[in-house]
Amino acid sequence: MDSYREQYYHLLHCMAKATSAMDKGDLIQAKELLIQAQQEAETQVLKELPEEG
């Protein structure tokens, strides 16, 4: 499986966990899960950027 597909499925998994938390009324956990997913995605994108110089 390629890197982009893995990232996509990981993001979908995080979104599903956040949605589940929202359905249970736990908005704080949902927010934390979404923030974590965003940070992980940003980190992965930065790793894949070409080196400058």
N, C-alpha and C positions, 0 to 999 in steps of 0.2 A: 504494500500500500504506500502511495507516495505521501510526502510530507504535508502537502496542502489538504489532501483528503483526511489525513489523521487529525490535522488541526480543526478542520470543519466538523468532524464527528465529535471531537473533544468539546468544541464550543456548543454543539447541539446538546451534548450530555450535560454540560453546565447549565444551559438554559432550561433543560428539563428539570434539573434539581431545583433551580430557582423557582420555576413555575410550581413545582410541588410544594415548596415552602410557602409560596404565596397562597396556594389553595388551602393550606393549613392555617393561614392567618399570621404566619411568622415573617413579617415584612423585613425585620432586621436581618434574619438569616438570608433571605432572598437577596437583599441588597449586598450583603457581604459576599455571597456566591457570585453575583454579577461583577462586582469589583475585582474579585480574584480572577475570574475568567478574562476580564479586560486586561489586567496586568500580565497574565500569562500570554495572551495573544500579542501584546505589545513587545514583550520580551522575545518571543519567537520571531517576530518581524525584524526586530533589531539584530538578532543573531544572523538572519539571512541576508541582510543588506550587504552589498559589496563593500570591501574596505576602500577607504579613500587614501590617495597618496600615491 
